[in-house]
Amino acid sequence: MTQKACECTMELTMDQMRNIFGRHDQYIKKIEKDLHVDIVNRNGAIRLIGDGEAVEKARHLLEELNHYQENGNEIEEQSVDYALELEKENSLDAMSQMDADCICHTVAGKPIKPKTLGQKKYVDAIRDKMIVFGLGPAGTGKTYLAMAMAITAFKANEVGRIILTRPAIEAGEKLGFLPGDLQSKVDPYLRPLYDALYQIMGAETFARNMEKGLIEVAPLAYMRGRTLDNSYIILDEAQNTTPAQMKMFLTRIGFGSKVVITGDSSQKDLAPGTKSGLDVAREVLSGIEDIAFCNLTSKDVVRHPLVQKIVKAYEVYEERQARQEARSREKSNSRPYTGPRPGNRDRKL
């Protein structure tokens, strides 16, 4: 039995409608398609037409998007997609909770906030725990949010310095062919960390604190033999550490320090057959108090929507490959043994 069509009217200003509708009405078309409603702009008012439940969901969604932009946020395709997903899960009210959690502002005045529920749990874990592992695919904001939390703690004098590190797995002969001193050779591998610092802190402030030794960006090998007290330490690209490197890093942590370790186990650059220190740490440290493991997924990707689709496609592909390999192992284990059997060997006379 089909539901009777109903209609609802919303009053929004032209600026509000322009942002919510998007360029060439791309956002509103997406909402119409996903929620099966018609949305019409008539004389400065928005009319929602469709089944009663669909119209109510669309109204709720538009109200939340309007609150989102009123709080100084820019409505993007990713935010519309995620709002639609939350609405389908009846969790759209969580969007306002995420929006209320402003970590800090960039030098351009843009607020840095968690944009997904996974990111919100990740940020909360960083606040509550001493060591946090942020695990997930590219584009989920693992490093960027950790950097924002570190800079916020540094400005509030909660820590005395920030230490950012990542493994330069090509260290050795390959780096020797690059021009410059050792720092110049490893800088290309640390560039993503510099980019985040420039955007959040500003190039001049970063350079000033770098000269004072209050901010350190270095390859993981530089951590050996040190004790890192009163520091905010971020280890990026941890999937490229060996188990020995990860153990070395974790045992550097001193009093008053906080550590965030980020990585994506699906993007290892280690030599074939080498086990990742991130995978080992996950097995060894799970269940220890004051250590949290936050798993971000393709739903938490906040880059271009196409990146989310790419990550999801690879997840499906890898799951399918794993199932096929498991079935192959089962078949090989279930094949009957056709070799020589005890007692059937030729006896010497």
N, C-alpha and C positions, 0 to 999 in steps of 0.2 A: 504494500500500500504506500503510495507516494505522499509525501508531506505537502501541505498547502504552502505556496510561496508567500513570503512575508517581506516587509520592507522596513528599513530603519534609516533615520537621517542623522548625520553628524555635522556639527558646525565647526569649521576650521578656517584659519586665515589663509590667504593666498600663499604666503611664505611657507606655512606649515604643510599645505597641500603639495607645494612644489617639491619639497624635500621628500615627503612620503611617497609621492607618485614616481619620483625618479625621472631621469632623462628619457624622453620619449615614452613615458608611462611604464617603463620596464618593471618597476617594483610592483605597481598596482596590478599589472597583467599577471605577474607571478603569483600574487595573492589570490586573484580571481581564479586562476587555473588550479591552484592547490586546494583552495577551500570551496570551489564550485559555487561562486557567487558572482553577481554582476555589480560593479562599483562604478557609479556615474557621478560626475561633477556637474551640478546644476545650480547656477546662480550663486556660487560661493558656498554651497552645501554639498556634502557627499551623501549620496543615496546608496544603500546596500540592499540588494534584492536577491532572494534565494530562499532555500529552506530555512526554517526557524533556527535550527541548531547551527547551520553554516553561517547565517547572518550574525548570530551572537558571537561566534568565534572570530569572524572578520572584524566586528566592532571592537571586541576586546583587543585584538591584535593591533588595530589602528590606534587605539587609545594608548597602548604600551609604547608603540613606536613614536607617538607624539610626545609622551613623557620623556622618552629616551633622548629626543632631539632638544627638548626644552632644558634638559640638564647639561647642555653644551656638547653633546655628541653628534657626530656626523653620521647620518643614515647611509650605509653602504649595502652592497648586495649581500655581503656576508652576514650583516646584522639582520637583514630581512629573512634570509634563508634560515638562520638560527632561530629567529622568532617563530617562524612557521613550524619548525621542528618542535620547539617547546610547546606550541599551541596544540599540536597533534598529541603530545604526551601529557597534556593538561598541566604543564609546568611553567606556563608563561609568566606567572607572578615572580618566578625566580629571576627574571630579567632585571627587575627593579632592584633586587638585592645585589646583583653583580654591579649594576650601575652605581650603587651607593658606595662601593668600595674603590675609592680613588687612591692609588698608591703614591703617585707624584705627578708632576707636570714636566713636559719637555721644555727645552729652552724657548721653543716657539709658543708655549702656553697650552699645548695639547694635553689633555688628561690621559694618564696611563691607567687603565682599568682592566680587570679580567673580563673577557668577552664571552666566555662560555662557562658552564657549570664545572667542567673539568679544570679550567684555569682558576676558577674561584677556589676549588678544593686545594689546588696546588699552592696558591698564594696563602691560604689559611694554614696549610701544613708548614710552609716556610716560617710563618709567624710563631707557630707553636712548637716546632721541633728543632733540635740542634743540627741534625743532618737530614737533608731531604734529597731523594733521588727523583728527578723529573724525567720520566721515560716516555717517549712518543715520537711520532714521525715529524718530518720537517714542517715548519709553518705553524706549529702549535704554541709558539711563544715561550718555549722553555727557557731559553737563554735571556731573552729580552725582559721577561717578567722578573727573573732572578736578578738581573742587572738593576732593574728599577728598585727592587727591594733592598739591594745592597747600597745603592746611592742614597736612598731614603734613610737607612740606618746610619750611614756615614754622616749625613748632614745633621742628624739628630744626636750625634756624638754617642751613639750606642756602641760603635766600634771605632777603633783608632785608625784603621786602614782597610783598603779593599785589595784583595789579591785575586787576579783572574788568570787562569791557566788552562791550557789544553795540550794534548800530546801532539808533537810535530813528528809524526811517524816516519816521515821521509828523512829525519835527521841522520847525518852521516855523510857518506860520499856524495849523495845527490845534492845536498845543500852546499857542498864545497864549490860547486860550479856557479853558484849565485854570487853577484858582486857584493862588496861591502863587508862589514864586520859581522860577528855572529848574530847580533841583534837584528841587523838588516836582513840576514838570511832567514830568521824565523818570523819576522814581522808579517809576511804574507799569510802565514797560518793563523795569525792572531787578528787579522783584519776585521772579522765579524765582531770581535769584542770591542775593538776601537770604534767601529761604526756606531754601536749601541751607546757607548760612552759619549761620543760627540753629540748624538741626538738628544740624550737625556740631560747630560751635564754641561755641554758646551765645550768647544775645542780649547778655549783659553783657560777655563776653570780646570779642565782635565790636565792640560799641560802644566799648570801651576802646581797641582797636587802631585803630578807625576814627578816633577823636579824635587819636591820635598820628600819623596818616597812614601807618600800616603796612599798612592795608587800604584800597584805593580801589575804589569801584564807580562807574563813570562811563560816559556814552555814548561811542561811538567817536569822535565829533568832538573830544572833549577830548584825544585822543592826538596830534593834529597838532602838529608842532614839538618834540616831546619825544624824549629818548633814555632808554630804560628799561633801566637796569643793575641787576644783582643782584635781579631780580624774577621772580615766577611770574605769567605773564600768560595769562588765559583770554579768548578772543574767542568769545562765544556768538552763536547765530543768524547765522552768517557767510554763509548763503545770501542774506541781505538787504543785503549790502555790494555796492557797485559795484566794478568793477575798479580804479578809482583809489583808493577807500577801502582795499581790500585791500592794494594796493601800499604805500600810506601806512603802514598798520599794520605790515606785515612789515619795513619799513625803520626802524621805531622801536626794534627789538630791539638791546640792548646786551650787554656782557660779563656773564657769570655769570647770564644769564636763561634761562628755559625757557618755551616757549609751547605752549598747546593751543588749537586752533581747532575749534569744533564747528559742525555745520550739517546741514540736511536739504534737499537740492536739490529735493525734491518739495513743499516748503512755502514757496515764495518769495512775498514780499509786495511785490516791486518793481513799478514801473509797467510796463505791457505794452510789450514790445520792449526792455526794459533787460536787459543781460546781467549775470549774477551774478558777483561777484568770486571767489566760491568755485569756480565752474566754470572760470573763467580760471586761477586758481591751480593747479587740478588739472592742467590742460594744461601750464602753464609749468614747474611745479616738480617734476613726477614724475621720479624718477631721480636727484635731487640727494641726495648723502650727508648724513646727519643730519636728513633730513626724511622723515617716515613718513606714509602715508595708510592709515588703518584703516577698513574698510568694515563697518559693522554692519548686520544685516538683521532681518527680522521674527522670525527665530529667537532674536535677542538681546533682544527686548522683555521687560521684567521687571515691567511693570505688570499690571493685571488681564488674565487670559487672553483676554477679549473684545477688548482693545486689539490683541493679537497677531493675532487673526482679522481685525480691521478693517484693520490695516496690510497683511496678506497679501492681502486682497481688493482693496485699492487697487493693490498691486503687480501683481496679475494683470490688473486692468482697464487700467492704464497700459501694460502690455506689449501687450495686445490692441489698444489704440488706436494704439500706435506701429506695429504690424504693418499695421493697416488703412491708416494714412497712408502707409506705405512702398509698399503695393500700389497705392494711388491715384496716387502719383507715378510709379510704373512704367508704369501704364496711360496716364497723360497723356503720358509721354515716348515711348511706343510707337505712338501714334496717327499715321496717315499725314498728311502735310502736304497741305492742300486749298486753299491760297492760290494766288495767281498765280505762275507759274513764269517764270524768265528766258527770253526769246526768244518768248514767247507774247503779249507786249503789242501793242496796236494800233499799227501804224506810221502816221505821218503821211505822206500823199502829197504 
